[in-house]
């Protein structure tokens, strides 16, 4: 980063132009937080200055908008992104007055960065707001000019543990409907930064209760406020879903909730990157929040007057698929959310049937595959969120022990046989038994895996070949 800043300073002097480092980089300097991005404002001859700087770094210039003179240079080796734009207005102060929040309306001339503390340009009192932990809008049309700033305000709250100024809260309430106009990918960008926070449930609750913007992002949740209360639920579906998200975070971030080997397995599993820097953990949180989104469309009242929601997991899965597509999530992410919602009742069905036989568990693990731990976690949070509201003193130990039993079986018995190419391959089966290519080798391999899981045959190749000979 020091090399980048030195080159910016050198180009500023050589070209006799003002280059200001603005926004997040200056804010993070004050907060002693690392930065991977630098935003720069150039007083004049922007394209010429950017090209000169790019030549020094032997990098390409990416144009983000010729008309607005927006340019980007990416240094992949050092994971640094530098954005350049022309100055809006006749001075850097006028430029800063058009930014989103006061904590981002700060600038330092690159020439002064070595002793920046006394050289910060701060026309909106951003330093005072940072010191007081406040997020405040800069100008009254800030959310009309860019509605995504409403979500960004919450994201900054979650990142810095700051509070939202009352005037900003009122302004978001006033202009909340504008969020609907935003492209899905921009909403997703801010949303996943909130999901990355350890206290996502608090900020989802804040968006719902304080800002009333959660329904603008997910209009599908509006009907959830009016359904859900039944024999097992004493609150509406949306309240339950927000509580489920809170419970799942309590479980995920607890130090000693599960047995140590299960905790380690979860820790490694949830940190997997699914796509576009979105972790499995973020999607699990979304799955927990959306698990009952199908209840309004599945609501039925039987002959006795009892409210039922049979099939809500199926209708909910279709709804969450549409949400994923609207947010421009990847196909893998979309399918994962679909699976979370459609299968979240699976563990509870097994629990109620009191059937943990090898046949039943193998069938479940075969269907859920690598997402087994995720769905066990969502199911556990769902049950705790339900039962704790019915009876706050109820001991949830039984369902937790049941969940750990399933997780243990999956980790110690099923995971070892998900791939058995180290024991036997389809090609070896064809060669050893002179089978035609048309024979369903996949079915034979599935029978082998099932037999190993149930203890009918060992993992030794000779035993597996003998077993195949017998079943053929």
C-alpha positions in Angstrom: 0.0 0.0 0.0 2.9 2.4 0.8 4.2 2.0 -2.7 0.8 2.9 -4.2 0.6 6.0 -2.1 4.1 7.1 -3.0 3.4 6.7 -6.7 0.2 8.7 -6.3 2.2 11.5 -4.6 4.8 11.5 -7.3 2.3 11.7 -10.2 0.5 14.5 -8.3 3.7 16.5 -8.2 4.8 15.7 -11.8 1.4 16.5 -13.3 0.8 19.5 -11.1 -2.7 18.3 -10.1 -4.4 17.7 -6.9 -5.1 14.1 -6.0 -7.1 13.5 -2.8 -7.5 10.2 -1.1 -11.2 10.2 0.1 -13.8 8.2 1.9 -13.3 4.7 3.3 -9.5 4.8 3.2 -9.3 7.9 5.3 -12.1 6.6 7.6 -10.2 3.4 8.2 -7.0 5.3 8.9 -8.8 7.0 11.8 -10.3 3.8 13.0 -7.0 1.9 12.6 -8.7 -0.6 10.3 -7.0 -2.2 7.3 -8.0 -1.1 3.8 -7.8 -3.0 0.5 -9.4 -0.2 -1.6 -8.4 3.4 -2.2 -10.8 6.0 -3.6 -9.1 9.0 -5.2 -10.5 12.3 -6.5 -8.5 14.2 -9.1 -8.9 17.9 -9.7 -8.4 17.9 -13.5 -7.1 16.0 -16.5 -8.3 12.7 -14.9 -7.7 10.3 -17.8 -4.2 11.6 -18.4 -3.3 11.3 -14.7 -4.8 7.8 -14.3 -3.0 6.5 -17.4 0.3 7.9 -16.1 -0.2 6.2 -12.8 -1.2 2.9 -14.5 2.0 3.0 -16.5 4.1 3.4 -13.4 2.5 0.3 -11.9 2.4 -1.6 -15.3 -1.3 -2.1 -14.8 -4.4 -1.7 -17.1 -7.0 1.0 -16.7 -10.6 -0.1 -16.4 -13.2 2.4 -17.5 -16.3 2.4 -15.2 -18.0 5.3 -17.0 -16.4 7.6 -19.6 -19.1 10.3 -19.1 -18.5 10.4 -15.3 -14.8 9.9 -15.7 -14.7 6.8 -13.4 -11.6 4.6 -13.7 -10.2 1.6 -11.8 -6.8 0.0 -11.5 -6.5 -3.4 -9.9 -3.3 -4.7 -8.3 -4.1 -8.5 -8.0 -0.7 -9.3 -6.6 -1.3 -7.1 -3.5 -5.1 -7.4 -3.5 -5.5 -3.7 -3.9 -8.1 -1.8 -5.9 -7.7 1.9 -6.7 -10.7 3.9 -8.0 -10.4 7.4 -9.6 -13.0 10.0 -10.3 -13.1 13.7 -11.3 -13.9 16.2 -8.6 -17.5 17.1 -8.4 -17.9 20.9 -8.0 -15.2 23.5 -7.8 -13.4 22.2 -4.7 -12.8 19.1 -2.7 -15.2 20.5 0.0 -18.0 20.7 -2.6 -17.2 17.1 -3.7 -17.4 15.8 -0.1 -20.8 17.4 0.4 -22.2 15.0 -2.3 -21.1 11.9 -0.5 -23.3 9.4 1.4 -22.4 9.6 5.1 -20.3 12.0 7.1 -17.8 9.3 8.2 -17.0 8.9 4.5 -16.9 12.6 3.7 -13.3 13.0 4.6 -10.3 13.7 2.3 -6.5 14.0 2.6 -4.2 15.4 -0.1 -1.9 12.6 -1.1 1.0 15.1 -0.5 -0.1 15.2 3.2 -0.7 11.6 3.9 2.5 11.2 6.0 1.1 13.5 8.6 -2.6 13.2 7.8 -4.0 13.8 11.3 -3.8 17.5 11.1 -4.5 17.7 7.4 -7.9 15.9 7.1 -10.4 17.9 5.1 -13.7 17.5 7.0 -16.5 19.9 5.9 -19.3 17.7 7.3 -18.0 17.0 10.8 -17.3 13.4 10.0 -14.5 13.2 12.5 -16.9 14.1 15.3 -19.4 11.5 14.2 -16.7 8.8 14.0 -15.6 9.7 17.5 -19.2 9.5 18.7 -19.9 6.2 16.8 -22.7 7.8 14.6 -23.7 7.2 11.0 -25.3 10.4 9.6 -26.3 11.2 6.0 -24.6 14.2 4.4 -27.5 15.8 2.4 -31.3 15.3 2.3 -31.4 13.7 -1.2 -28.7 11.2 -0.4 -31.1 8.2 -0.5 -33.0 9.4 -3.6 -29.7 9.8 -5.5 -28.7 6.3 -4.5 -31.2 4.2 -2.5 -28.7 1.4 -1.9 -27.2 3.8 0.7 -30.0 2.7 3.0 -28.6 -0.8 3.2 -25.1 0.6 3.3 -26.0 2.5 6.4 -27.0 -0.7 8.1 -23.8 -2.4 6.8 -21.7 0.3 8.4 -23.6 -0.1 11.6 -22.7 -3.8 11.6 -19.0 -3.3 10.6 -18.2 -0.5 13.1 -20.8 -1.1 15.8 -22.0 2.5 15.2 -25.6 3.8 15.7 -27.8 5.4 13.2 -28.6 9.1 13.8 -32.3 9.7 14.3 -32.5 12.2 11.4 -31.0 9.6 9.1 -33.4 6.9 10.4 -36.4 9.2 9.6 -35.0 9.9 6.1 -34.7 6.2 5.4 -38.2 5.6 6.5 -39.4 8.4 4.2 -37.6 7.1 1.1 -37.6 3.3 1.8 -39.7 2.5 -1.3 -36.8 3.5 -3.6 -34.9 0.4 -2.7 -37.1 -1.6 -5.0 -35.5 0.2 -8.0 -32.1 -1.1 -7.2 -30.5 -4.0 -9.2 -30.4 -7.3 -7.4 -26.6 -7.5 -7.5 -26.2 -4.2 -5.7 -28.6 -5.3 -2.9 -26.7 -8.6 -2.7 -23.4 -6.8 -2.3 -24.6 -5.0 0.8 -26.7 -7.8 2.2 -23.9 -10.3 2.3 -21.7 -7.9 4.1 -24.4 -7.7 6.8 -24.6 -11.5 6.8 -20.9 -11.8 7.4 -21.4 -10.0 10.7 -21.7 -12.1 13.9 -24.9 -10.3 14.9 -26.8 -10.4 11.6 -30.1 -11.1 13.5 -29.9 -7.8 15.3 -29.5 -5.9 12.0 -32.2 -7.8 10.3 -34.5 -7.0 13.3 -33.4 -3.4 13.1 -34.2 -3.2 9.4 -37.6 -4.7 10.1 -38.7 -2.9 13.3 -36.8 0.4 13.2 -36.3 1.2 9.5 -39.2 -0.8 8.0 -37.0 -1.6 4.9 -36.7 -5.4 5.2 -40.0 -5.7 3.4 -38.7 -3.5 0.6 -35.8 -5.9 0.1 -38.0 -9.0 0.6 -41.6 -8.1 -0.1 -42.4 -11.9 0.3 -42.1 -11.5 4.1 -45.1 -9.1 4.4 -47.6 -11.9 4.5 -45.6 -13.7 7.1 -46.7 -11.2 9.7 -50.3 -12.4 9.5 -49.7 -16.1 9.6 -47.9 -18.7 11.7 -49.7 -18.9 15.0 -50.9 -22.4 15.6 -50.6 -25.3 18.0 -46.8 -25.1 17.9 -46.2 -21.4 17.3 -47.2 -18.5 19.6 -45.9 -15.8 17.3 -46.2 -15.0 13.6 -43.9 -16.5 11.0 -41.7 -13.5 10.6 -41.1 -13.0 14.3 -40.3 -16.8 14.5 -37.9 -16.5 11.5 -36.0 -13.6 13.0 -35.7 -15.5 16.3 -34.5 -18.6 14.4 -31.8 -16.5 12.8 -30.8 -15.2 16.3 -30.7 -18.8 17.7 -28.6 -20.1 14.8 -26.0 -17.4 15.4 -26.0 -18.2 19.1 -25.2 -21.8 18.2 -22.6 -21.0 15.4 -20.6 -18.6 17.5 -20.7 -20.5 20.8 -17.4 -21.9 21.9 -18.6 -25.2 23.5 -22.1 -25.8 22.2 -21.3 -29.1 20.3 -18.8 -31.9 21.1 -15.3 -30.7 20.0 -15.0 -32.8 16.9 -18.4 -31.7 15.7 -17.6 -28.1 16.4 -14.4 -28.3 14.4 -16.2 -30.0 11.5 -18.8 -27.2 11.5 -16.1 -24.5 11.7 -14.4 -25.9 8.6 -17.6 -26.6 6.8 -19.3 -23.2 7.2 -16.3 -21.2 6.1 -16.3 -22.8 2.6 -16.7 -20.2 -0.1 -19.7 -21.1 -2.3 -19.2 -18.4 -4.9 -18.4 -14.7 -5.3 -16.8 -14.4 -1.9 -20.1 -15.6 -0.3 -19.5 -18.1 2.4 -21.6 -21.2 3.2 -22.2 -19.6 6.6 -23.9 -16.5 5.1 -26.2 -18.8 3.1 -27.0 -20.9 6.1 -28.2 -17.7 7.9 -30.3 -16.9 4.9 -31.8 -20.4 4.9 -32.6 -20.0 8.6 -34.4 -16.7 8.0 -36.3 -18.0 4.9 -37.1 -21.5 6.2 -40.8 -20.7 6.9 -41.4 -18.3 4.0 -43.8 -20.7 2.4 -46.3 -20.7 5.3 -48.6 -18.0 4.0 -49.2 -19.9 0.7 -49.5 -23.2 2.5 -51.9 -22.2 5.2 -55.0 -24.4 5.6 -57.7 -24.7 8.3 -58.9 -28.3 8.8 -62.4 -29.5 9.8 -61.6 -29.1 13.5 -60.6 -25.5 13.0 -56.9 -26.2 13.5 -54.5 -24.2 11.4 -52.0 -26.3 9.4 -49.1 -25.5 7.1 -48.5 -28.8 5.4 -46.2 -28.5 2.4 -44.9 -25.1 3.4 -41.3 -26.3 2.9 -42.2 -27.0 -0.8 -44.0 -23.7 -1.5 -41.2 -21.9 0.4 -38.5 -23.5 -1.6 -40.1 -22.1 -4.8 -40.4 -18.6 -3.3 -36.7 -18.6 -2.1 -35.7 -19.7 -5.6 -37.3 -16.6 -7.0 -35.6 -14.4 -4.4 -32.2 -15.9 -5.2 -32.8 -15.2 -8.9 -33.9 -11.6 -8.2 -30.7 -11.1 -6.1 -28.6 -12.5 -9.0 -27.2 -15.2 -6.9 -25.2 -18.0 -8.6 -27.0 -21.2 -9.6 -25.1 -23.0 -6.8 -26.3 -20.5 -4.2 -29.9 -20.6 -5.5 -30.0 -24.4 -5.4 -28.5 -24.5 -1.9 -31.1 -22.1 -0.5 -33.8 -24.1 -2.3 -32.5 -27.2 -0.6 -32.3 -25.6 2.9 -35.9 -24.6 2.8 -37.3 -27.7 1.1 -35.5 -30.1 3.5 -35.5 -28.2 6.8 -38.3 -30.5 8.1 -36.4 -33.7 7.3 -34.6 -34.1 10.7 -37.7 -33.4 12.7 -39.7 -36.0 10.7 -37.1 -38.6 11.7 -37.1 -37.4 15.3 -40.9 -37.7 15.5 -40.9 -41.2 13.9 -38.2 -42.3 16.4 -36.5 -44.1 13.6 -32.7 -43.7 13.5 -32.0 -47.0 11.8 -29.1 -47.4 9.4 -31.6 -47.5 6.4 -33.3 -44.3 7.4 -30.1 -42.3 8.1 -28.4 -43.5 5.0 -31.4 -42.4 2.9 -31.3 -38.9 4.5 -27.5 -38.5 4.2 -27.8 -39.7 0.5 -30.3 -37.0 -0.2 -28.7 -34.2 1.8 -25.1 -35.1 0.9 -22.6 -32.3 1.7 -25.3 -30.1 3.0 -26.3 -32.4 5.8 -24.6 -30.4 8.5 -26.3 -27.2 7.3 -29.8 -28.6 7.4 -29.2 -30.2 10.8 -28.2 -26.8 12.1 -31.2 -25.0 10.6 -33.5 -27.7 12.0 -32.1 -27.4 15.4 -32.4 -23.6 15.4 -36.0 -23.8 14.2 -37.0 -26.2 16.9 -35.3 -24.2 19.7 -36.9 -21.0 18.4 -40.3 -22.7 18.4 -40.1 -24.4 21.8 -38.4 -21.6 23.7 -41.3 -19.3 23.0 -43.8 -22.0 24.0 -42.0 -22.7 27.2 -38.9 -20.6 28.0 -37.9 -23.1 30.7 -38.0 -26.1 28.5 -34.8 -28.1 28.3 -33.9 -28.5 24.6 -31.3 -31.1 25.4 -33.1 -34.0 23.8 -33.2 -32.5 20.3 -29.7 -31.2 20.6 -28.5 -34.7 21.5 -30.5 -36.1 18.6 -28.9 -33.5 16.3 -25.4 -34.4 17.5 -26.2 -38.1 17.0 -27.1 -37.5 13.4 -24.0 -35.3 12.9 -21.8 -37.9 14.4 -23.2 -40.6 12.1 -22.7 -38.4 9.1 -19.2 -37.4 10.0 -17.9 -40.8 11.2 -19.8 -43.2 8.9 -21.3 -41.6 5.9 -18.7 -39.0 4.9 -16.0 -41.8 4.5 -18.1 -43.5 1.8 -19.4 -40.5 -0.1 -16.5 -41.2 -2.5 -15.1 -44.7 -2.6 -12.9 -44.5 -5.7 -10.0 -45.4 -3.4 -11.7 -48.8 -2.8 -13.4 -49.5 -6.1 -14.2 -47.7 -9.4 -16.8 -48.2 -12.0 -14.1 -49.2 -14.6 -12.8 -51.9 -12.2 -16.3 -53.3 -11.8 -16.7 -53.4 -15.6 -13.4 -55.2 -16.1 -13.7 -57.7 -13.2 -17.2 -58.8 -14.1 -17.2 -58.4 -17.9 -20.3 -56.2 -17.8 -21.8 -54.3 -20.7 -21.4 -50.5 -20.7 -25.2 -50.3 -20.4 -25.2 -51.8 -16.9 -26.0 -49.1 -14.3 -22.6 -49.0 -12.6 -23.9 -46.1 -10.4 -26.5 -48.4 -8.9 -23.9 -51.0 -8.1 -21.6 -48.4 -6.5 -24.6 -47.1 -4.5 -25.3 -50.7 -3.2 -21.6 -51.0 -2.2 -21.7 -47.7 -0.3 -24.9 -48.7 1.5 -23.4 -52.1 2.5 -20.3 -50.4 3.9 -22.3 -47.9 5.8 -24.5 -50.6 7.3 -21.5 -52.8 8.2 -22.3 -55.6 5.8 -18.9 -55.4 4.1 -15.5 -53.8 4.9 -13.7 -51.2 2.8 -11.1 -53.8 1.6 -11.2 -54.3 -2.2 -11.4 -58.1 -2.1 -14.4 -58.0 0.2 -16.1 -55.4 -1.9 -15.5 -57.5 -5.1 -16.9 -60.5 -3.4 -20.0 -58.5 -2.3 -20.5 -57.3 -5.9 -20.2 -60.9 -7.1 -22.9 -61.9 -4.7 -25.4 -59.2 -5.6 -24.9 -59.7 -9.3 
